[in-house]
């Protein structure tokens, strides 16, 4: 993975928040392959919004998650 981001849609508009790559996902079973562990600091107080996550791999392939709903108090 080369990049990942949250795309937030609220009544006030849309914003993109980049995610930070924290390296391989912690695994205690010594698997040879694990997912990447990514995090993001989401803004407080946006209220009810919709979001999707978008990621791009090293070959330029882009993947987008389903449009979901979340409430940020």
Phi, psi and omega in degrees: 000134178256333178201156175210148181207149170272140171243111183258133178238117178234181179297334182271000178130195182242144175220153181248131179238116180292146177259149181262128179281119181258012179093192180298142178299134182302130183225131180254011179252006178058040177294148179286332181231132174226170176281166174276144180262112181239145180226163176210146174268111181271144181292145179274144170083014179284341180080215184282123179211167176250151181210159167216157180250136181237135179224150178233136179266181184294343180261007178087006178283129181252134179237138179235136177280172178290154176289121183241176181233142180211155175242121177256108182280000000 
